[in-house]
Amino acid sequence: MTSRANMSDDVTLKERAETDPVLQRVLETYCDMCHGLARDYWKGFLEISATNDPASAMALASAYAAKFEEVIARKAAEYEAEAGIPGLGERYLAYIEEERERLLQEYQRDPAALRRSLGAPQLVPETAPARQDRQRMSMGELAARTAVRATVWTLVRDAIRAILR
């Protein structure tokens, strides 16, 4: 949460941008840059979750998030010092947070669509392993397979008869 003083600095920065075309371009550039950073963050996060087992994915994702937070905080301070514009670092962090929140909402709505739009790998559903133990079938399995085979052959026979008439 931002404090009242920070919010007034932010409003002042936005108000200044309305009358200063250079500042407006700077803020637009930072907004676009933050949009890309947040998308890259989510893509990396989704790649970690898709390519690792759940236990190690949690640890890797936590480390990834901490590193990202550290990098953007350092960059925000650098950008503000470099530009000499008070409140620019906070605005930079706010842009990133807004975009991350938007992507989170998109993920909650449709995770597969977000994965596709970011180019992140899709989660592969776990499938039941095929029988490879060469054990005998139970009577229930044998009866079910026999019933399926009989039904298929009946359909094939009826289709052939219909064609030949």
C-alpha positions as a printed Julia matrix, in Angstrom:
165×3 Matrix{Float64}:
   0.0     0.0     0.0
   1.23    3.47   -0.76
   1.07    6.21    1.84
  -0.85    9.47    1.38
   2.39   11.37    0.73
   3.44    8.92   -1.95
   0.01    9.13   -3.58
   0.22   12.91   -3.73
   3.7    12.65   -5.3
   2.25   10.22   -7.84
  -0.65   12.55   -8.66
   1.82   15.41   -8.98
   3.93   13.33  -11.35
   0.87   12.47  -13.44
  -0.27   16.1   -13.42
   3.2    17.23  -14.48
   3.13   14.67  -17.3
  -0.09   16.22  -18.63
   1.7    19.51  -19.22
   5.2    18.2   -19.94
   5.42   16.17  -23.18
   8.91   14.91  -22.34
   7.79   13.57  -18.97
   4.71   12.11  -20.63
   6.93   10.2   -23.11
   9.15    9.03  -20.26
   6.15    7.67  -18.34
   4.75    6.0   -21.48
   8.13    4.4   -22.13
   8.33    3.12  -18.55
   4.76    1.85  -18.77
   5.58   -0.11  -21.95
   8.8    -1.39  -20.45
   7.0    -2.51  -17.28
   4.35   -4.24  -19.39
   7.1    -6.3   -21.03
   8.86   -7.0   -17.73
   5.66   -8.24  -16.08
   4.89  -10.49  -19.05
   8.44  -11.89  -18.95
   8.08  -12.47  -15.21
   4.84  -14.41  -15.67
   6.27  -16.39  -18.58
   9.26  -17.42  -16.47
   7.01  -18.26  -13.55
   4.77  -20.43  -15.75
   7.78  -22.16  -17.32
   9.07  -23.04  -13.87
   5.7   -24.49  -12.88
   5.41  -26.54  -16.08
   8.91  -27.99  -16.16
   9.46  -28.98  -12.53
   7.8   -31.22  -10.0
   5.5   -29.3    -7.62
   7.86  -29.35   -4.63
  10.89  -27.98   -6.46
   8.71  -25.63   -8.54
   7.54  -23.87   -5.37
  11.1   -23.33   -4.18
  12.3   -22.17   -7.61
   9.29  -19.87   -8.08
   9.87  -18.31   -4.66
  13.54  -17.67   -5.45
  12.58  -16.35   -8.9
  10.04  -13.92   -7.4
  12.51  -12.68   -4.77
  15.18  -12.08   -7.43
  12.67  -10.24   -9.64
  11.57   -8.0    -6.74
  15.2    -7.22   -5.95
  16.03   -6.35   -9.56
  13.02   -4.09  -10.12
  13.56   -2.26   -6.83
  17.19   -1.62   -7.77
  16.2    -0.51  -11.3
  13.51    1.82   -9.93
  16.07    3.55   -7.72
  18.54    3.77  -10.62
  15.95    5.22  -13.01
  14.8     7.82  -10.5
  18.37    8.87   -9.7
  19.34    8.93  -13.38
  16.33   10.99  -14.47
  16.3    13.2   -11.37
  12.5    13.03  -11.27
  11.11   12.47   -7.76
   8.48    9.74   -7.68
   9.58    8.13  -10.95
  10.86    5.0    -9.18
   7.58    4.57   -7.32
   5.62    5.06  -10.55
   7.84    2.43  -12.23
   7.1    -0.06   -9.45
   3.39    0.8    -9.61
   3.31    0.16  -13.36
   4.89   -3.26  -12.86
   2.51   -4.12  -10.03
  -0.53   -3.03  -12.07
   0.52   -5.24  -14.97
   1.32   -8.2   -12.73
  -2.11   -7.85  -11.12
  -3.78   -7.72  -14.53
  -1.92  -10.86  -15.63
  -2.88  -12.61  -12.38
  -6.54  -11.86  -13.04
  -6.14  -13.13  -16.6
  -4.5   -16.3   -15.26
  -7.33  -16.84  -12.79
  -9.86  -16.44  -15.62
  -8.15  -18.8   -18.12
  -4.69  -20.22  -17.31
  -4.33  -22.0   -20.66
  -5.08  -18.81  -22.62
  -2.47  -16.84  -20.66
   0.09  -19.6   -21.23
  -0.63  -19.46  -24.98
  -0.46  -15.66  -25.16
   2.86  -15.59  -23.3
   4.31  -18.55  -25.19
   4.78  -20.54  -21.98
   4.62  -24.33  -22.12
   1.25  -25.91  -21.48
   0.82  -28.19  -18.5
   0.79  -31.82  -19.56
  -1.97  -33.73  -17.8
  -0.79  -36.81  -16.02
  -1.96  -39.95  -17.75
  -2.46  -43.37  -16.28
   0.54  -45.56  -17.03
   0.0   -48.29  -19.6
   0.02  -51.86  -18.38
   3.57  -53.09  -18.58
   3.75  -55.53  -15.74
   2.48  -58.49  -17.82
   0.1   -59.54  -15.06
  -3.08  -61.37  -15.88
  -6.27  -59.38  -16.29
  -8.94  -59.61  -13.67
 -12.28  -61.12  -14.65
 -13.86  -57.65  -14.74
 -11.2   -56.29  -17.1
 -11.52  -59.35  -19.34
 -15.33  -59.03  -19.46
 -15.15  -55.31  -20.27
 -12.61  -55.82  -23.07
 -14.65  -58.67  -24.52
 -17.83  -56.58  -24.5
 -16.07  -53.68  -26.23
 -14.59  -55.98  -28.89
 -17.97  -57.6   -29.54
 -19.63  -54.2   -29.9
 -16.97  -52.96  -32.31
 -17.16  -56.09  -34.46
 -20.96  -55.9   -34.53
 -20.76  -52.29  -35.77
 -18.18  -53.21  -38.4
 -20.28  -56.15  -39.61
 -23.42  -53.99  -39.82
 -21.55  -51.26  -41.72
 -20.22  -53.77  -44.26
 -23.68  -55.28  -44.75
 -25.16  -51.8   -45.28
 -22.53  -50.98  -47.9
 -22.96  -54.25  -49.81
 -26.78  -54.0   -50.06
